[in-house]
Amino acid sequence: MRVMVLGAGGMLGHDLVATAPPEVTLFPFPRATLDITKHDAVAATLADVRPDVVINAAAYTLVDRAESEPQEAVRVNGAAVGALGRMARQVGARVIHFSTDYVFDGTATEPYTEERLRHPINAYGMSKLAGEKDLRASGAECLIVRTQWLFGVHGKSFPKTMWERARAGRATKVVRDQTGRPTYAPDLAAAVWTLLRRGVCGVMHVANRGEATWLDVAAHIFARAGKPDLLTACATADYPTPARRPRYSVLDTARAEQALGGPLPTWEDGIDRFLASPL
Ligand SMILES: NC(=O)c1ccc[n+]([C@@H]2O[C@H](COP(=O)([O-])OP(=O)(O)OC[C@H]3O[C@@H](n4cnc5c(N)ncnc54)[C@H](OP(=O)(O)O)[C@@H]3O)[C@@H](O)[C@H]2O)c1
């Protein structure tokens, strides 16, 4: 099977490449070699590679900056994804694309199923919602994987920052009133390869097992660093950011568990493997 990975230099893109199964002929494209907003280049590359599947891990992911440049976020996360879908349909390639818990407003009190009403509360979430809609409208055969709170060895992430602060002995305040599912990028990548092999289409929530606040995640990491006393709780209101965040955005992963034959490992297990890797 011929598989193109776009955004191959990003956190998830890197782990998709690293975990590709042997039967896959992989064509990884970091941003430097293929910009997904350059439609002519994307079309030429599709014609050249003739992929069976295109995995789009490229995205505009600067959540706070998107508030001041929403058009740029939509250009990458919306319009380019729709165009990719149309081009993929023309060459008969399936598309696997990633979306986010930030398409939801976070007012729920129980995990979000795939069908729940999407109502983003920030510009990044709106751009990702545009991508979901444009890809579905393109007519391409596709799987949209919504995930959340990703962390991995490549790139910045909250767990990495917490580990660095704990190791440096820095007192740290973390919000206790946002709840989600921390997700280890290699676990997500492995699940995606399984879903790809099984030909799963539609929308699917994939995240590590369990739920946590950011404070829970930080507490786990500071405990592992032997520095639990350096951590204190605060509220989102005490830590204003340009973009609003959903208060509760836990994704219901029952559909993925059915398709994969079981849940992903717990987020704590993911954090422990992350901390055991060379950071
Ligand atoms: N991180 C999370 O917590 C999270 C949560 C939910 C969903 N997701 C989704 O998961 C997917 C992967 O995210 P990630 O965490 O791996 O993000 P990431 O580390 O920021 O990777 C995204 C990659 O896309 C590249 N890119 C940006 N604009 C591009 C363009 N026009 N053409 C080609 N490549 C471009 C970036 O390159 P540069 O670095 O050079 O800009 C980067 O390498 C995204 O769809 C994201 O929305 C992420």
PDBQT file of the ligand as one rigid body, heavy atoms in Angstrom, charges set to zero:
ROOT
HETATM    1  N1  LIG A 301      -1.330  18.915  19.477  1.00  0.00    +0.000 N 
HETATM    2  C1  LIG A 301      -2.520  18.678  19.986  1.00  0.00    +0.000 C 
HETATM    3  O1  LIG A 301      -2.746  18.751  21.204  1.00  0.00    +0.000 OA
HETATM    4  C2  LIG A 301      -3.665  18.306  19.066  1.00  0.00    +0.000 A 
HETATM    5  C3  LIG A 301      -4.917  18.078  19.648  1.00  0.00    +0.000 A 
HETATM    6  C4  LIG A 301      -5.982  17.730  18.820  1.00  0.00    +0.000 A 
HETATM    7  C5  LIG A 301      -5.777  17.611  17.461  1.00  0.00    +0.000 A 
HETATM    8  N2  LIG A 301      -4.569  17.860  16.921  1.00  0.00    +0.000 N 
HETATM    9  C6  LIG A 301      -4.441  17.738  15.473  1.00  0.00    +0.000 C 
HETATM   10  O2  LIG A 301      -3.489  16.717  15.202  1.00  0.00    +0.000 OA
HETATM   11  C7  LIG A 301      -2.801  16.997  13.989  1.00  0.00    +0.000 C 
HETATM   12  C8  LIG A 301      -1.308  16.952  14.203  1.00  0.00    +0.000 C 
HETATM   13  O3  LIG A 301      -0.964  17.967  15.144  1.00  0.00    +0.000 OA
HETATM   14  P1  LIG A 301       0.480  18.078  15.808  1.00  0.00    +0.000 P 
HETATM   15  O4  LIG A 301       0.258  18.198  17.259  1.00  0.00    +0.000 OA
HETATM   16  O5  LIG A 301       1.380  17.016  15.260  1.00  0.00    +0.000 OA
HETATM   17  O6  LIG A 301       0.900  19.519  15.281  1.00  0.00    +0.000 OA
HETATM   18  P2  LIG A 301       2.335  20.074  14.876  1.00  0.00    +0.000 P 
HETATM   19  O7  LIG A 301       3.408  19.440  15.683  1.00  0.00    +0.000 OA
HETATM   20  O8  LIG A 301       2.199  21.563  14.904  1.00  0.00    +0.000 OA
HETATM   21  O9  LIG A 301       2.510  19.570  13.394  1.00  0.00    +0.000 OA
HETATM   22  C9  LIG A 301       1.841  20.168  12.316  1.00  0.00    +0.000 C 
HETATM   23  C10 LIG A 301       2.808  20.182  11.171  1.00  0.00    +0.000 C 
HETATM   24  O10 LIG A 301       2.137  20.774  10.054  1.00  0.00    +0.000 OA
HETATM   25  C11 LIG A 301       3.082  21.612   9.419  1.00  0.00    +0.000 C 
HETATM   26  N3  LIG A 301       2.391  22.614   8.598  1.00  0.00    +0.000 N 
HETATM   27  C12 LIG A 301       1.836  23.789   8.973  1.00  0.00    +0.000 A 
HETATM   28  N4  LIG A 301       1.346  24.430   7.905  1.00  0.00    +0.000 NA
HETATM   29  C13 LIG A 301       1.610  23.642   6.826  1.00  0.00    +0.000 A 
HETATM   30  C14 LIG A 301       1.371  23.768   5.450  1.00  0.00    +0.000 A 
HETATM   31  N5  LIG A 301       0.763  24.841   4.932  1.00  0.00    +0.000 N 
HETATM   32  N6  LIG A 301       1.771  22.762   4.634  1.00  0.00    +0.000 NA
HETATM   33  C15 LIG A 301       2.399  21.676   5.130  1.00  0.00    +0.000 A 
HETATM   34  N7  LIG A 301       2.683  21.504   6.426  1.00  0.00    +0.000 NA
HETATM   35  C16 LIG A 301       2.270  22.484   7.273  1.00  0.00    +0.000 A 
HETATM   36  C17 LIG A 301       3.865  22.241  10.547  1.00  0.00    +0.000 C 
HETATM   37  O11 LIG A 301       5.067  22.769  10.066  1.00  0.00    +0.000 OA
HETATM   38  P3  LIG A 301       5.748  23.999  10.844  1.00  0.00    +0.000 P 
HETATM   39  O12 LIG A 301       6.079  23.501  12.205  1.00  0.00    +0.000 OA
HETATM   40  O13 LIG A 301       6.917  24.337   9.997  1.00  0.00    +0.000 OA
HETATM   41  O14 LIG A 301       4.691  25.091  10.879  1.00  0.00    +0.000 OA
HETATM   42  C18 LIG A 301       4.060  21.027  11.443  1.00  0.00    +0.000 C 
HETATM   43  O15 LIG A 301       5.211  20.288  11.062  1.00  0.00    +0.000 OA
HETATM   44  C19 LIG A 301      -3.339  18.362  13.534  1.00  0.00    +0.000 C 
HETATM   45  O16 LIG A 301      -4.388  18.176  12.606  1.00  0.00    +0.000 OA
HETATM   46  C20 LIG A 301      -3.892  18.976  14.802  1.00  0.00    +0.000 C 
HETATM   47  O17 LIG A 301      -4.902  19.929  14.517  1.00  0.00    +0.000 OA
HETATM   48  C21 LIG A 301      -3.502  18.197  17.696  1.00  0.00    +0.000 A 
ENDROOT
TORSDOF 0
